[in-house]
Structures are given as C-alpha cells and as structure tokens.
Amino acid sequence: MKKIFAVVLALVLCLSVFACTASADVSNVKLGVILLHDEDSTYDLNFINGVYEAVESLGLTEDQLIIKRNIPESNECYEAALDLVDEGCTIIFADSFGHETFMLQAAKECPDVEFCHATGTMAHTEKLANFHNAFAAIYEGRYLAGIAAGMKLNELKQNGQLKGEVPMMGYVGAFTYAEVISGYTSFYLGAKSVCPDVQMKVQFTGSWYDEKEEKTAAEALINAGCDLISQHADSMGAPTACENAGIPNVSYNGSTIESCPNTFIVSSRINWAPYFEYIVNQQAAGEAIATDWTGTIATGSVVLTDINTKAAAAGTVEAIEAAKTALENGEIKVFNTAADNFMLKGGAKIESYVADVDTDEAFTPDTEVVLDGYFHESEFRSAPYFDIQLDGIELVNSKF
C-alpha cells in the first residue's frame, strides 16, 4: 500500500508542477529566503540562482523577494523567519538541514504564513498545514555524473595513466548522513556501470562548508592514489586541489570550469527554480503546497551542467544521454539491489531493508524500502534515507 501511495503521490506532484503556471495572480505573494551561507558557497549559490530564475519566470517584482544570507543553524534562523513575517512575507523558505527545527517553531507561531524547508524530514510526521519539506532525486544526477567519471577512468586505464592497479575514485563528503551516503553511492554505481573494476575512498570533513578542510581532504585522497575526485561539500576546496594537481574532478552544485578549466568534467545539481515556481503558484491559486515534495529529472529539478569536453573522455555525452533516457523510462534503477554489483561488504545481497523514513531521535527503522528489486530512495519521504555501505567503497574516516 505504501508503495502504491508513493507512486501516485509522485505522479500528482509531477503533474502539479506543470499544472500551476505563471497565469495565476502572484501579486499578493512575497517570498522570503533564508540561506546558511552566501554566494561563496556553491550550495547556497545554487539556491540563489534558482530563486532568481523563478522570480524572473513568475514576473515577481523586486519588493516581492527578500533574501537573508549567512543565517546559522541556530535560534538566529527562528528570528530571521519572524523578521521575514514582519516584513510581509507570505512564504518563507530555508535551505539547510539544521534550519528545520527553528523553521518549524516559527511555523507553529505563524499559521497564516507558509514555511518551506529544503532537505528536512519532519513535515510528513508533524502534519502541520503550513510546514513543508522539499528535495529532489539528486541520486539520479549523481549516477549520471558517475558515468562521466567512469568513462574518464577507462580512458586513463587505456592510456596507462592509472596510479594503481585498479581505477580509484576519491570522494570528499561533509557528514555521514544518509544524504551524503546516498550521493556517493549513486555516484559510485554510475561509475561502476561503465567501469566495472572501479573502487572508491571517501573522506569526511565534518562540515558542509570549510574550504581548507575540503581542499586538505582532496589532497589526501590524491596522495592516497585516487585518479579522480568528486565531492558532496560546498566550497571550491576540492576542485581547486584537483586543478592544482591535474586530477580530473566531478564537482557538485554547478560548473567550476572557469576556475578549473583543465580538470572539471561535469557537475550534477538540484535545480530549485521549479520548486520556487510551484510554491508561489500554489499560494497564488489558493491551493495547498505539498507536505513533502520530491523533484525529478522529469520536473526539471535534477540537472547536469554542460560537459567540459577538454577534460571528459570521448563518448561521455552520448553515454550520459543514453543513461538519462533509461532513467526517465524506468529501464535503469539507480539502487538496483538485484544487480550483481550491488552488495554489502563480504558479498551479501540485499533483499530487504527497513529505513528510518519516519525519523525519530533514535533513528528507528520503520519502513520497508526494498520492493520489486530496488531501493525506493526519496519515494516515501523527500529527504534521502539510503544509508547502506556497499562493497567497493572505503570510508577513510567516519567519525562525523
């Protein structure tokens, strides 16, 4: 029953993005956006670009948008949200996981204002009419970016340029959260789909944004024999380390080609413009905003940058396009538990997995998510809950 509900909900949400158009009168909507950092963070810049794209598409005026930058995951978020209410905002959006409890507090006190939060987990359990979570199936984009990485590793192998006996990727991660695990695993699976002998090392920084630590982690992975680096962290630290060392890089949240023209291959990112357009149009039309919204490739929410042909392997564009089509029509399931290369360390297969979808303080597993031979990521809740460690991926450090 849960599976059927998730599929129907996904179809409804997908259709609702296109059903609500800019024809609604948006003149009475005012959008407030709370950012963890500012334009120096690739993560926050991606949201900034998304909201400005939506503002232009919707025809909002300058006074219908307020952005508050550098708001930490603390009571300052709650205060910023109340400030935005006082300034007349009818929808308030926050972009960081740690903002959630403070946004929820503000939502309870201001029932006439809609509060939307990216990457959170509490909306579908709190069931507060004016509090909403949103994310996207970015694991699909990570998988496609992984194909670009695997193609590059094959090229290095063919040219005798690998550092070791097998192709080795490095991955700079922020925390050992499901969101990061889901990301690096889907990236690994994408690479493995075209480069079967690839392995990966993951090093964590303990911070979403720390340029020095991210650069240091990337350098450590390069020195440990990694032939290519990717990351789930928000600064230019890892891409810069790759450019300095001449190591291919698959970045995240946007192109780094201007700063890293010789090593940048491609980047996956969530395009937040469709969600901003959706919530504004829903409010303008007097319609409810989905409690828990998951964007996809089909909604234009999961995208890749242009491929840097100077750094990418020949045939990368074609390989990604073929895989994208297969993802869209369901021929490829990223977390295909029935696949030969999808196994736990030691070779055990995964036939069942109960995830903590309805997250509590103890992270109690509560929902069967392996159905029909694959792990249903971001279908029972928008925020990722894939937290399985697969064979072939080594965690260099895992204290965060």
C-alpha positions in Angstrom: 0.0 0.0 0.0 2.8 2.4 0.8 4.4 1.7 -2.5 1.2 2.5 -4.4 0.7 5.7 -2.4 4.3 6.8 -3.1 3.9 6.2 -6.8 0.6 8.1 -7.0 1.9 10.9 -4.9 5.0 11.3 -7.2 2.7 11.5 -10.3 0.5 14.1 -8.6 3.5 16.2 -7.6 5.0 15.9 -11.1 1.8 17.0 -12.7 1.2 19.8 -10.3 4.5 21.5 -11.2 3.2 21.9 -14.8 -0.5 22.4 -14.0 0.3 25.5 -11.9 1.6 28.1 -14.4 2.5 31.8 -14.1 -1.0 32.6 -15.2 -2.0 32.8 -11.5 -2.0 36.3 -10.0 1.2 36.3 -8.0 1.0 40.0 -7.0 0.0 39.2 -3.4 2.8 36.7 -2.8 6.0 37.8 -1.1 8.9 35.3 -0.8 11.5 35.2 1.9 14.6 33.0 1.6 16.9 32.0 4.4 20.4 30.9 3.4 23.1 29.2 5.5 25.8 31.0 3.7 26.1 33.3 0.7 27.3 33.3 -2.9 30.8 32.0 -1.9 29.1 28.6 -1.1 28.3 26.6 -4.2 25.4 25.1 -2.3 23.8 28.4 -1.4 24.6 29.9 -4.8 22.6 27.2 -6.4 19.6 28.2 -4.4 20.2 31.9 -5.2 20.3 31.1 -8.9 17.2 29.0 -8.6 15.2 31.7 -6.8 16.2 34.4 -9.2 15.3 32.2 -12.2 11.9 31.6 -10.7 11.4 35.3 -9.9 12.1 36.2 -13.5 9.8 33.4 -14.8 7.0 34.4 -12.5 7.3 38.1 -13.1 7.8 38.9 -9.4 8.9 42.5 -8.6 12.0 43.4 -6.6 10.0 44.0 -3.5 8.4 40.6 -3.6 11.7 38.9 -2.6 13.8 39.1 0.5 17.0 37.0 0.9 18.7 36.7 4.3 22.2 35.3 3.9 24.6 33.7 6.4 21.9 32.6 8.8 23.4 29.8 11.1 21.5 26.6 12.2 20.6 28.2 15.5 17.9 30.4 17.0 19.0 33.1 14.6 17.1 31.1 11.9 13.9 31.4 14.0 14.5 35.1 14.5 15.2 35.6 10.8 11.9 33.8 9.9 10.0 36.0 12.3 11.7 39.1 10.8 10.5 38.0 7.3 7.0 37.5 8.6 7.1 41.1 10.0 8.3 42.3 6.6 5.2 40.8 4.9 6.5 37.6 3.5 3.7 35.1 2.8 6.1 32.2 2.0 9.4 31.6 3.9 12.0 29.1 2.6 15.2 27.9 4.4 17.9 25.9 2.6 19.8 24.0 5.3 19.1 20.8 7.2 19.8 22.3 10.6 17.3 25.1 10.0 14.4 22.8 10.3 13.5 22.9 14.0 13.7 26.7 14.0 11.5 26.9 10.9 9.0 24.5 12.5 8.9 26.7 15.6 8.2 29.8 13.5 5.5 27.9 11.5 3.6 26.9 14.7 3.6 30.6 15.8 2.6 32.0 12.4 -0.1 29.7 10.9 -1.1 32.2 8.1 2.4 32.0 6.6 3.7 29.1 4.5 7.1 27.7 5.7 9.1 25.6 3.2 12.3 23.8 4.1 14.9 22.0 1.9 16.4 18.6 2.9 14.3 18.2 6.0 12.5 15.1 7.4 9.8 16.4 9.8 6.9 17.8 7.7 5.2 14.5 6.9 5.3 13.4 10.6 4.5 16.8 12.2 1.5 17.2 9.8 1.4 21.0 10.3 -0.7 22.5 7.5 1.8 25.4 6.8 5.1 23.5 7.1 6.6 21.7 4.1 9.7 19.8 3.1 11.3 19.5 -0.4 14.2 17.8 -2.0 15.0 16.2 -5.3 16.0 12.8 -6.6 19.6 14.1 -7.0 20.9 10.5 -6.8 19.8 10.3 -10.5 22.1 13.2 -11.3 24.9 11.7 -9.2 24.5 8.5 -11.1 24.8 10.2 -14.5 27.8 12.2 -13.2 29.3 8.9 -12.1 29.1 7.7 -15.7 31.2 10.6 -16.7 33.8 9.7 -14.0 33.8 6.0 -15.1 34.4 7.0 -18.7 37.3 9.1 -17.7 38.8 6.3 -15.6 38.5 3.9 -18.6 40.4 6.5 -20.7 43.1 6.8 -18.0 43.4 3.0 -17.8 43.6 2.6 -21.6 46.4 5.2 -21.7 48.3 3.6 -18.8 47.8 6.6 -16.6 46.2 5.0 -13.5 48.1 5.4 -10.3 47.4 1.9 -9.1 46.3 -1.5 -10.3 42.6 -0.6 -10.4 40.7 2.7 -11.1 40.3 4.6 -7.8 38.0 7.5 -7.1 38.1 9.8 -4.1 35.1 11.5 -2.7 35.1 14.4 -0.2 32.0 14.2 2.0 30.7 16.5 4.6 29.0 14.2 7.1 28.0 10.5 7.4 24.4 11.5 6.8 22.1 9.5 4.6 22.0 12.4 2.1 25.8 12.1 1.7 25.8 8.3 1.6 23.1 8.2 -1.0 25.0 10.7 -3.1 28.4 9.0 -3.0 26.8 5.6 -3.5 24.8 6.6 -6.6 27.9 8.3 -8.0 29.9 5.1 -7.4 27.2 2.9 -9.0 27.1 5.2 -12.1 30.9 4.9 -12.5 30.8 1.2 -11.9 28.1 0.8 -14.7 30.8 1.7 -17.3 34.0 0.9 -15.3 33.3 -2.4 -13.5 36.6 -2.6 -11.5 36.4 0.9 -10.0 36.8 1.4 -6.3 36.3 4.5 -4.1 37.7 6.1 -1.0 35.5 8.6 1.0 37.0 11.2 3.4 34.7 13.3 5.5 35.3 16.9 6.7 32.6 17.3 9.4 31.4 20.5 7.8 29.2 21.5 4.9 31.4 24.4 4.1 35.1 24.5 5.0 37.3 25.3 2.1 40.6 24.5 3.9 39.3 21.1 5.2 37.8 20.2 1.8 41.0 21.0 0.0 43.0 19.1 2.5 40.7 16.1 2.2 41.0 16.1 -1.6 44.8 16.4 -1.4 44.9 13.5 1.0 42.8 11.3 -1.4 45.0 12.3 -4.3 48.1 11.4 -2.3 46.4 8.1 -1.4 46.3 7.1 -5.1 43.0 8.4 -6.3 42.8 9.0 -10.0 39.7 11.2 -9.9 37.9 13.3 -7.2 34.3 14.2 -6.6 32.5 15.7 -3.6 29.5 16.5 -1.5 30.8 19.6 0.2 30.1 23.3 -0.6 33.3 25.1 -1.3 35.9 25.3 -4.1 38.4 23.4 -1.9 38.3 20.1 -3.7 38.0 21.4 -7.3 41.0 23.7 -6.6 43.1 20.8 -5.2 42.3 18.9 -8.4 43.2 21.7 -10.7 46.5 22.3 -8.9 47.3 18.6 -9.1 46.0 17.9 -12.6 43.5 15.4 -11.3 40.1 15.0 -13.0 37.2 16.4 -11.0 33.4 15.9 -11.0 32.0 18.7 -8.9 28.6 19.4 -7.4 26.0 22.3 -7.5 27.4 24.0 -10.6 30.2 24.2 -13.1 33.7 25.1 -11.9 35.0 25.3 -15.5 36.1 29.0 -15.1 38.4 28.2 -12.2 39.3 24.6 -13.2 39.3 24.5 -17.0 41.7 21.6 -17.2 40.2 19.2 -14.7 36.5 19.9 -14.4 34.4 17.3 -16.2 30.7 17.8 -15.2 28.5 18.6 -12.2 25.1 17.5 -11.1 22.9 19.8 -9.2 19.3 20.3 -8.0 17.5 23.0 -9.9 15.4 24.7 -7.3 13.6 27.0 -9.8 10.7 24.6 -10.4 10.0 24.3 -6.7 10.1 28.1 -6.1 7.7 28.5 -9.0 5.5 25.7 -7.7 5.1 27.1 -4.2 4.4 30.6 -5.4 1.8 29.5 -7.9 0.2 27.2 -5.4 -0.3 30.0 -2.9 -1.4 32.5 -5.6 -4.0 30.0 -6.8 -5.2 29.3 -3.2 -4.1 25.7 -3.4 -2.2 23.7 -0.8 1.6 23.2 -1.1 2.6 19.5 -0.9 3.7 18.5 2.6 6.7 16.6 1.1 7.8 17.3 -2.4 10.4 15.4 -4.5 11.6 16.9 -7.7 12.9 14.6 -10.5 14.6 14.7 -13.9 11.0 14.9 -15.3 10.2 18.1 -13.4 13.5 19.7 -14.4 14.7 19.5 -10.8 17.7 17.2 -11.4 20.2 18.6 -14.0 23.7 18.3 -15.2 26.0 21.1 -16.3 27.5 21.1 -19.8 30.3 18.6 -20.1 33.8 20.0 -20.4 35.0 18.2 -23.5 38.5 19.3 -22.8 38.6 17.1 -19.7 36.0 14.5 -20.3 36.6 11.2 -22.1 35.4 10.7 -25.7 31.8 9.4 -25.8 30.8 10.8 -22.5 28.0 13.0 -23.8 26.4 10.0 -25.7 26.8 7.7 -22.7 25.1 10.1 -20.3 22.2 10.8 -22.7 21.6 7.1 -23.2 21.5 6.6 -19.4 19.3 9.6 -18.8 16.7 8.2 -21.2 16.9 4.9 -19.5 16.4 6.6 -16.1 13.4 8.5 -17.4 11.6 5.5 -18.8 12.5 3.3 -15.8 14.9 0.9 -17.5 17.6 1.9 -15.0 17.0 1.9 -11.3 20.0 3.5 -9.6 19.8 1.4 -6.4 19.1 -1.9 -8.2 19.5 -4.4 -5.3 19.2 -7.3 -7.8 22.3 -6.1 -9.7 25.5 -8.2 -9.5 27.5 -5.1 -8.4 25.0 -4.2 -5.6 26.2 -6.0 -2.5 27.4 -5.4 1.1 31.0 -5.9 2.1 31.6 -9.6 2.1 29.4 -10.2 -0.8 26.0 -10.4 0.8 23.0 -9.4 -1.3 20.2 -7.0 0.0 16.7 -8.4 -0.4 15.1 -6.4 2.3 15.8 -3.1 4.1 13.8 -1.2 6.7 14.7 2.5 6.7 14.1 5.2 9.2 11.7 7.2 7.0 9.6 8.5 9.9 12.8 9.6 11.7 12.8 9.9 15.5 15.6 10.7 17.9 16.7 7.0 17.9 16.5 6.8 14.1 14.3 3.7 14.4 13.8 1.8 11.2 10.1 1.8 10.3 9.5 1.4 6.5 10.4 -1.4 4.1 12.0 0.3 1.1 13.3 -2.6 -1.0 10.5 -3.5 -3.3 10.5 -5.0 -6.8 14.2 -5.5 -6.7 15.3 -2.0 -6.0 15.7 0.5 -3.1 13.0 3.2 -3.4 15.0 6.2 -2.4 13.2 9.5 -1.8 9.8 8.0 -2.6 8.4 7.5 0.9 9.9 10.8 2.0 11.7 13.5 0.0 14.9 13.6 2.1 17.2 10.7 1.3 17.3 7.7 3.7 19.7 5.4 1.8 22.4 4.7 4.4 23.8 1.3 3.3 27.6 0.8 2.9 28.3 -1.1 -0.3 31.3 -3.3 -1.2 34.0 -1.4 -3.1 33.6 1.8 -1.1 36.1 2.5 1.7 35.4 5.1 4.4 38.8 6.6 5.2 37.3 8.3 8.3 33.8 8.0 9.6 33.7 10.0 12.9 31.4 12.7 11.5 
